[in-house]
Amino acid sequence: MKRPLLVIDGDSLAHRAYHALPKTIRRAEGKPSNAIVGFTNFLLRLWDAEEPRAVVVGWDTLEVPTYRHEALEAYQSGREFDDELLEQLALLPQLVEAFGFASAKAPGYEADDFLAAAVASEEKRGGTAVVATSDRDSFQLASDRTTIIQPVRGVSELARIGPAEVRERYDVEPAQVVDFIALRGDPSDRIPGAPGFGPKKAADLLHQYGSLEEAIAAGRFSAIAEELRLYRRIALLDASAPLPPLEDQTPTWAEASSLLSSWGMNAVAERVAGRAE
């Protein structure tokens, strides 16, 4: 069996690790390290479980707004991150590269966009992909070749999401997820959706028309058609995001261990170093 490409939403898993592990976990000079520890543990666990041919981790660029922020003023508004989380987020791409894995980050793109680009690239070459993220927007990527892995209960359990699970959860096809989000809205991203539409009503409309655009063509939503098209464009992941080369990889455990040790994280460094022996 061909080994899959492992595609990771770095920000999503780092946030989850930061909030799941005690903030008392510290590295050298008393600096925070709970997100780094949790993310490293998760990365190793995924490597062992999925046995991928390569790993690519997508990252947000928090300092630069995307077209989504510019198109919808309320998009992701009100989100505030602890300084201790931001400090660790800045270090994680360097750690990923020390492992011999690929990092994808560029102004104007979100981590989700790199997930979409990596999945499209891998499916085009005839491969399979496993996408690790807690963001349900990624359900639009589920296919016969791509499985979504969602952490549940912190990071202790994993749910595997394919097309059947998307249908079970949302009652729509993966290709309809962006239409579903546009209609239902997304409180976490501050996407309003269509007035009066919840998950069931959104799914029922998509059963009837097949897509948001077909519903608009049939005369539905004439007063808010452009707003709904905007919400759909915001929910759609951008598969044109620039990717690094995704050739087969061999982890550089010793290099990652050395970096972790230099940060004063000796216990984690020793566990990683043990893999190089």
Secondary structure, DSSP 8 states (H G I E B T S, - for coil): ----EEEEEHHHHHHHHHHHS-TT-B-GGG-B-HHHHHHHHHHHHHHHHH--SEEEEE---TTS--HHHHH-TTTTTT----HHHHHHHTTHHHHHHHTT-EEE--TT--HHHHHHHHHHHHHHTT--EEEE-S-GGGGGG-SSSEEEEEEETTTTEEEEE-HHHHHHHHSS-GGGHHHHHHHH-BTTTTB--STT--HHHHHHHHHHHSSHHHHHHTTTTTTTHHHHHHHHHHHS--TTS-----------HHHHHHHHHHTT-HHHHHHHHGGG-
